[in-house]
Amino acid sequence: MTRVGSGDRTTHVGPLRALGATVNTDGATITVRGPAPLAAADVAGEDIRAATAALIAALAAEGTSTIRGMYHLRRGYGTLLPKLVSLGAKLTIDQETP
């Protein structure tokens, strides 16, 4: 599982890299180079930014991903997951606690 330390503004970079994205950081600049084939991974979203980025990348990836820390996303975007399912996303949602 890929984890990135919390407290910074780049917590989404590690999970995106784990899914196969080409992401580079240079100070306050984040560069994403694509297209890149994304593949399933087991990642952790340490905050709402990371959980949301991992979810979007996992939906585009080949295979089944596991994303821990989705409670961050549900807290900020409570209706997003049901809306994605209604659009055809295949999600299995397990309840987790922070």
Sequence and secondary structure as in RCSB ss.txt:
>XXXX:A:sequence
MTRVGSGDRTTHVGPLRALGATVNTDGATITVRGPAPLAAADVAGEDIRAATAALIAALAAEGTSTIRGMYHLRR
GYGTLLPKLVSLGAKLTIDQETP
>XXXX:A:secstr
 B   TTSTTTTHHHHHHTT EEEEETTEEEEE     B  EEE  SHHHHHHHHHHHHHSBS  EEE HHHHHH
H TTHHHHHHHTT          
